[in-house]
Amino acid sequence: MSLADIQQVPTVQVSIFDIMCTTAFQRGVADARYGRAPRFDGDEFLIMPLERGPPGDMNSFSNRQWNYERGRQFGIMAPRTLNLFLPRAGYLNPAAVKFYMAHFLDPGI
């Protein structure tokens, strides 16, 4: 069997805002910034039962894993002074979104 014979799971487009607002992404950022080791196998939130939601369900097991890892990458690369959310405003920091889009999105994909 070749890689061409393996079918890809269904995917959907998801906004960066949806990803960055997930608890998993935020935990990944915090873990990276505080120097914690990845908690892939030790975090009850990330290893909940394998429910199968619709593609794009931000709470599915697979998406939590991906969003956690995306958050860790952001937490490592973004300046520590770049807050994910604006203090006292409670919404995403536009500068954080801009940083993510500039450093993590491949326009060739």
C-alpha positions as CSV (number, residue, x, y, z in Angstrom):
1,M,0.0,0.0,0.0
2,S,1.4,3.4,-1.0
3,L,0.7,6.8,0.7
4,A,-1.5,7.6,-2.3
5,D,-3.8,4.7,-1.2
6,I,-4.4,6.1,2.3
7,Q,-7.4,8.3,2.6
8,Q,-7.3,11.6,4.4
9,V,-9.9,12.2,7.1
10,P,-12.5,14.9,6.2
11,T,-11.2,18.4,7.0
12,V,-12.9,21.8,7.2
13,Q,-11.5,25.3,7.3
14,V,-11.4,26.8,10.7
15,S,-10.5,30.4,11.6
16,I,-7.4,31.2,13.5
17,F,-9.7,33.1,16.0
18,D,-11.5,29.8,16.8
19,I,-8.2,28.0,17.3
20,M,-6.6,30.6,19.5
21,C,-9.7,30.9,21.7
22,T,-9.7,27.2,22.6
23,T,-8.7,26.1,26.1
24,A,-6.2,23.6,24.5
25,F,-4.4,26.4,22.6
26,Q,-4.2,28.6,25.7
27,R,-2.9,25.7,27.8
28,G,-0.2,25.0,25.2
29,V,0.9,28.7,25.3
30,A,1.0,28.7,29.1
31,D,2.9,25.4,29.3
32,A,5.5,26.6,26.8
33,R,6.0,30.0,28.4
34,Y,6.4,28.5,31.9
35,G,8.8,25.9,30.6
36,R,6.6,22.9,31.4
37,A,7.1,19.7,29.5
38,P,4.3,18.7,27.0
39,R,1.4,17.1,28.8
40,F,0.1,15.0,25.9
41,D,-0.3,11.9,28.1
42,G,-0.9,13.4,31.5
43,D,-3.6,16.0,31.0
44,E,-7.2,14.7,31.5
45,F,-8.5,17.5,29.2
46,L,-6.3,16.3,26.3
47,I,-6.9,12.6,26.8
48,M,-10.7,12.5,27.3
49,P,-12.5,9.7,25.6
50,L,-12.3,9.6,21.8
51,E,-15.6,11.2,20.9
52,R,-16.2,11.7,17.3
53,G,-17.7,15.1,16.6
54,P,-18.2,16.6,13.1
55,P,-15.1,17.8,11.3
56,G,-14.1,21.2,12.7
57,D,-15.5,20.4,16.1
58,M,-13.0,22.3,18.2
59,N,-13.6,20.0,21.2
60,S,-12.9,16.8,19.5
61,F,-10.0,14.8,20.8
62,S,-7.9,15.3,17.7
63,N,-8.5,19.0,17.5
64,R,-7.6,19.5,21.2
65,Q,-4.3,17.7,20.6
66,W,-3.6,19.9,17.5
67,N,-4.6,23.1,19.2
68,Y,-2.5,22.3,22.2
69,E,0.5,21.8,20.0
70,R,-0.2,25.0,18.1
71,G,-0.4,26.8,21.4
72,R,3.0,25.4,22.5
73,Q,4.5,26.5,19.2
74,F,3.1,30.0,19.6
75,G,4.3,30.1,23.2
76,I,7.8,29.3,22.2
77,M,8.1,31.6,19.2
78,A,6.0,34.7,20.3
79,P,7.6,37.2,22.6
80,R,6.6,36.6,26.2
81,T,5.4,40.2,26.4
82,L,2.8,39.5,23.6
83,N,-0.4,38.7,25.5
84,L,-2.8,36.3,23.8
85,F,-5.7,38.3,25.2
86,L,-5.9,42.0,25.8
87,P,-5.8,42.7,29.5
88,R,-9.2,43.7,31.0
89,A,-10.8,43.5,27.5
90,G,-11.3,39.8,27.4
91,Y,-10.8,39.3,23.7
92,L,-8.0,38.2,21.5
93,N,-5.1,40.6,21.1
94,P,-5.0,41.6,17.4
95,A,-1.2,41.7,17.6
96,A,-1.1,38.1,18.7
97,V,-3.4,37.1,15.8
98,K,-1.2,39.0,13.4
99,F,1.9,37.3,14.8
100,Y,0.4,33.9,14.4
101,M,-0.7,34.6,10.9
102,A,2.7,35.9,9.9
103,H,4.7,33.1,11.4
104,F,2.5,30.0,11.2
105,L,0.3,30.2,8.2
106,D,1.8,29.1,4.9
107,P,0.3,31.1,2.1
108,G,1.4,28.4,-0.4
109,I,-1.0,25.8,1.1
